Amino acid sequence: MFESLSARLQGITERLRGKARITEADLDVALREIRLALLEADVNFKVVKEFVARVRERAMGTDLLTGLNPGQQIVKLVHDQLVEVLGAKRHHLTLDARPSVVMMVGLQGAGKTTTAAKLAVRLRKDGRKPLLVAADVYRPAAVDQLVQLGDQIGVEVHTRPMGTPALEIARSGLEAARQGGRDVMILDTAGRLHVDEAMMDELVRIAGVLTPSETLLVVDAMTGQESVRVAEAFHARLPVTGLVLTKMDGDARGGAALSIRSATGLPVAFLGTGERTDGLEPFHPDRLAQRILGMGDILSFVERVQENVDSEAAEKTAQRMMENRFTLEDFRSQLTQIKKMGPIGQLMGMIPGASQMAGAAQEAVDSGQMKRIEAIIDSMTPEERRRPDIIKASRRRRIALGSGTATADVNRLLKQFVEMQKLMKMFSGGKLPRMGGGLGALLGR
Amino acid sequence: MFWRRRDESPDEAPTEEPRQSSEPMTVARPRREPSGMGLRARPSGFGTRMRSIFGSGAPATDATWDEVEEALIAADVGAITTLELVDAARERLRRENTRSGDDARRALATEIRDRLARVGSGRFELGEAPSVILFVGVNGTGKTTSIAKLAYRLKADGVSLTIAAADTFRAAAIEQLRIWGEQLGVSVVAQRIGADPGAVAFDAVAAAQSRGLDAVLVDTAGRLQNKQQLMDELAKIRRVIERRLPGQPRHVLLVLDATTGQNGLAQAEAFSREVGVTGIMLTKLDGTAKGGVALAVADRLGVPILFAGVGEEIDALAPFDPEAFTEWLFAE
């Protein structure tokens, strides 16, 4: 149902293969697909219009970069434009005042209370002494929620008896922060509609008294076309300094971030992921761009790899690949490494171009295909693993018997390994084949 | 675009300070003008847009239909459903052999209304007692508040009921329901935080059986639909209810935030697959969002919309009526 931008563009790439230039007609088709994909990602339609116009401008008259086919070229243009809109730099909170005030505002259910607690955890990690202040006096048990979260993370929560107006709580919270020697106060406020004048007035009054250093608008990543109007309304009444995009661990593409950034210029400060109190990440524009494109998150993948892979072994393997000496032994050790990194479907989703294969790969693991491959390789002698060409009929029968598979399975693996070696030759020769072909073929796809 | 009309009557300006309530445990929000369908409606803004597209008396052209497409997309209907709706409306006009702007507007409204009605939107019956209603959805859509609103409504209709606090995960979710229960005079079956939600649901169903109650409303923790483990847990809650009371839950209501974009389709798809969603409760329609994704869900997945949340107040829940919704949508 959710065809990603990169999946759509792949179709175009196929069609444009072999062309030296992008014609205007090609571009029209491509831009139509881009428009649809951005709309599916919940980017505001006005923002989409502007975006597509800018990509057209950039594409016109651009000569092809060497090494990229026309489709890839368009993907690159889109990616660059996304990063340009999202901003290249990280937004760092400015918390110079003692105590500084961070005010959390947003619609109901965006995740303000959870984010307030997460922010406290993060700021404490940075050496700050935060105080949480519970000023959502409207939602039943909202104060309890923050108090419980405060208990969990070991951060004090300032509360006042039921019936105390939010403004009064904010005021006394600031006083408590001052007296308690806290250097930052995080104010949780009630969710409210941007068209609710009385409730917006309440925030304006609070902001007037506290003069917050940072006012963070908390936005659900699943928000649709209204995101711009909501952000504009909050921004018009309050000194909003940045966005927190929550529920990013879902499968929404987060087009709201692009829309709001494009319409208001507000930077995205953090992304909220998961329900644990440590799930708040600084924002990387390029990573969100890749997510909106559906290209996966190659940087997170690299990080995951770095955390889990024995770097020396990896380097050795890479060298062998380059020198075209990649053996079944290397392949076997790669499989082991990959398994250490977590669910393969999730990993594949992070690799550009491989996201479509994620399901198939996971299935291969789940159905035991991966295990079979391992068993087959394990049943070979070291000599056979290094020189698969010596594996003739009788050795094949022995390996099949030893691994509990059929000779046909052994044949298939050997044949695919030869294919994979060919691909690697291309890699080392500087030619980029389409991602995934090798592993995909090996997994029987 | 038009999205707020209250400045037209400044004498009705809301009170300065949020007024304090007599209830001990929460503070009432300042009262707002009721809005949305089913109540004294603040127009959606979509109708005004339609009028400005078709209003000049000129016939409908390709250009005007492009603008209609844009307006539908701006209402979160989604590109695919939008194209289908516009094609169908244009086809209707062709059949009726007219090109007038008024007819075009009517054709579109009819298409929307019929598609909503076709899947059974608005048809809600409790059925055999005790009727179990399971509330599911992603985080922050308003499940707990919706349960309180439906409980209030059912109780007013003389239905005896209990509420199961089976969101045992989110901090203070149980307290939130308890406060509602006290205010509404409805019993709440609860254990402690971290308890097995299936066990809580089971207890509530058993209690309803032994006390001869008409309905059980089961709250569950919000979960993102791509978290398979959490979806499995939800399926288990459903199975526990089914095993205790075959044929139940009678309703599995997906609580969908009207502000949600196209991810709403993915939500409806996943929750339907895992726990068999029978209807949608569309919340937060009192903002500027039109909830167009619910139309896409109804049309593409055949899931009816049963209720709409149209305000903060406890009585701000309307049974979803395709006719009234379309009227509200096209009102100026």
Interface residues (C-beta under 8 A of the other chain):
Chain A: M1 F2 L36 L39 E40 A41 D42 N44 F45 L107 Q108 G109 A110 G111 V137 Y138 R139 P140 A141 A142 D144 Q145 L146 V147 Q148 L149 Q152 M162 G163 P165 A166 A190 L193 H194 V195 D196 E197 A198 M199 D201 E202 D220 M222 T223 G224 Q225 E226 S227 R229 V230 K247 D249 G250 D251 A252 R253 G255 A256 E275
Chain B: W3 R4 R6 A13 P14 T15 E16 E17 P18 Q20 P24 M25 T26 V27 A28 R29 P30 R32 E70 I73 A74 A75 D76 G78 A79 V138 N139 G140 T141 G142 F169 R170 A171 A172 A173 E175 Q176 R178 I179 W180 I193 L224 Q225 N226 K227 D257 T259 T260 G261 Q262 N263 G264 L265 A266 E269 K284 D286 G287 T288 A289 G292 V293 E312
